[in-house]
Amino acid sequence: MMQKIKLNRVLLAGGTHGNEFTGAFLIKKFEQFPQLISRYSFETQTLLSNPKAFTAGVRYIDKDLNRNFGRQFFGEEELIYYEDLRAREIQQLFARHGKTPADFIVDLHSTTANMGLTLIIDTDDAFTLQLAAYLHSLYPSIKVYNSAGSGRSQDSLRSLARFGLGIEVGPIAQGIVKAELFLKTEALIYSILDYLEKANHREVPLFDQQLTVYHYVKTMDYPRNKSGEIQGMIHPQLQFRDYQALCPGAPIFLSFDGNVITYEESSTVYPIFINEAAYYEKGIAMCITQKQQLTCG
């Protein structure tokens, strides 16, 4: 039977990046219709994480909020950026020693990359893997990405709770809502809440299921010149091929002067977040992952 887990408070967060509207407008909907996310055995709270950025329609005001958690905030003189103030406020409420600590955080994101519905986990703990396997059984097209090693398990909003899950949906342009992805994300949230409700009552039996998990390895930047200027773009044969095998010798970039740059490492990998618009400023053309089959049960 399911390991004994008691969740008292679940936090649904959206708009951590202000121009990712799917999550932000879902939070707005849940605030208007709280009965949709109400469950008997735990309290469900909502959070529009970065309201100023959402109002302005930008990713952030001063700095990336989703890289700004898990640290100590000291004197007021240190907190000169809006996202520092907001991160401290959120931590004081929902971190493990906060005023209203969350036991489980679901943080809603969207991407311009062709990621479909992706669950982002940061650990291989049995509870999270069982949840991922359950959701995959309901929605077979879901992908599961383990970001451990990328830093997200230390500095993301979801890292504040004992258990956390990111939901990434795409492709969708920044600053718009796409009905199909909105509805799929909404259905996924209800399934997560239903599962957590059953888990609190120990009503979810363990089951053996093969689960494909894509593990973070590293990021890859665009080709650049000595001045740091980008000199090429994602090759057409790689564009929109998130989660598909990238073999040695395959094209990855096309330089602006027409030269093809190929993948020269020895192993087959699986790139994701290919050509994500928000990652240009971070020097990331894609994230490289390795594919692993796990048996959950």
Secondary structure as the mmCIF struct_conf table of DSSP 4:
data_model
#
loop_
_struct_conf.conf_type_id
_struct_conf.id
_struct_conf.beg_label_comp_id
_struct_conf.beg_label_asym_id
_struct_conf.beg_label_seq_id
_struct_conf.end_label_comp_id
_struct_conf.end_label_asym_id
_struct_conf.end_label_seq_id
STRN STRN1 ARG A 9 GLY A 14
BEND BEND1 THR A 16 HIS A 17
TURN_TY1_P TURN_TY1_P1 GLY A 18 ASN A 19
HELX_RH_AL_P HELX_RH_AL_P1 PHE A 21 GLN A 32
HELX_RH_3T_P HELX_RH_3T_P1 PRO A 34 LEU A 36
TURN_TY1_P TURN_TY1_P2 ILE A 37 ILE A 37
BEND BEND2 TYR A 40 PHE A 42
STRN STRN2 GLU A 43 LEU A 48
BEND BEND3 SER A 49 SER A 49
HELX_RH_AL_P HELX_RH_AL_P2 PRO A 51 ALA A 56
TURN_TY1_P TURN_TY1_P3 GLY A 57 GLY A 57
BEND BEND4 VAL A 58 ARG A 59
BEND BEND5 ILE A 61 LYS A 63
HELX_RH_3T_P HELX_RH_3T_P2 LEU A 65 ARG A 67
BEND BEND6 ASN A 68 ASN A 68
BEND BEND7 GLY A 70 ARG A 71
HELX_RH_3T_P HELX_RH_3T_P3 GLU A 76 GLU A 78
BEND BEND8 TYR A 81 TYR A 81
HELX_RH_AL_P HELX_RH_AL_P3 TYR A 82 PHE A 94
BEND BEND9 ALA A 95 ALA A 95
TURN_TY1_P TURN_TY1_P4 ARG A 96 HIS A 97
BEND BEND10 GLY A 98 THR A 100
BEND BEND11 ASP A 103 ASP A 103
STRN STRN3 PHE A 104 SER A 110
BEND BEND12 THR A 112 ASN A 114
STRN STRN4 GLY A 116 ILE A 121
BEND BEND13 ASP A 122 ASP A 122
HELX_RH_AL_P HELX_RH_AL_P4 ALA A 126 LEU A 138
TURN_TY1_P TURN_TY1_P5 PRO A 140 SER A 141
STRN STRN5 LYS A 143 ASN A 146
TURN_TY1_P TURN_TY1_P6 ALA A 148 GLY A 149
BEND BEND14 SER A 150 GLY A 151
HELX_RH_AL_P HELX_RH_AL_P5 ARG A 152 ASP A 155
BEND BEND15 SER A 156 SER A 156
HELX_RH_3T_P HELX_RH_3T_P4 LEU A 157 LEU A 160
BEND BEND16 ALA A 161 ARG A 162
STRN STRN6 PHE A 163 GLY A 170
BEND BEND17 PRO A 171 PRO A 171
TURN_TY1_P TURN_TY1_P7 GLN A 174 GLY A 175
HELX_RH_AL_P HELX_RH_AL_P6 ALA A 179 ASN A 200
TURN_TY1_P TURN_TY1_P8 HIS A 201 ARG A 202
STRN STRN7 GLN A 209 MET A 220
HELX_LH_PP_P HELX_LH_PP_P1 ASP A 221 PRO A 223
STRN STRN8 ARG A 224 ARG A 224
TURN_TY1_P TURN_TY1_P9 LYS A 226 SER A 227
STRN STRN9 ILE A 230 ILE A 230
STRN STRN10 GLY A 232 ILE A 234
TURN_TY1_P TURN_TY1_P10 PRO A 236 PHE A 240
TURN_TY1_P TURN_TY1_P11 ASP A 242 TYR A 243
BEND BEND18 GLN A 244 GLN A 244
STRN STRN11 LEU A 246 LEU A 246
TURN_TY1_P TURN_TY1_P12 PRO A 248 GLY A 249
STRN STRN12 PRO A 251 SER A 255
TURN_TY1_P TURN_TY1_P13 PHE A 256 ASP A 257
BEND BEND19 GLY A 258 GLY A 258
STRN STRN13 VAL A 260 THR A 262
BEND BEND20 GLU A 265 SER A 267
STRN STRN14 VAL A 269 VAL A 269
STRN STRN15 TYR A 270 ILE A 272
BEND BEND21 PHE A 273 PHE A 273
TURN_TY1_P TURN_TY1_P14 ILE A 274 ASN A 275
HELX_RH_3T_P HELX_RH_3T_P5 ALA A 277 LYS A 282
TURN_TY1_P TURN_TY1_P15 GLY A 283 GLY A 283
BEND BEND22 ALA A 285 ALA A 285
STRN STRN16 MET A 286 CYS A 296
#
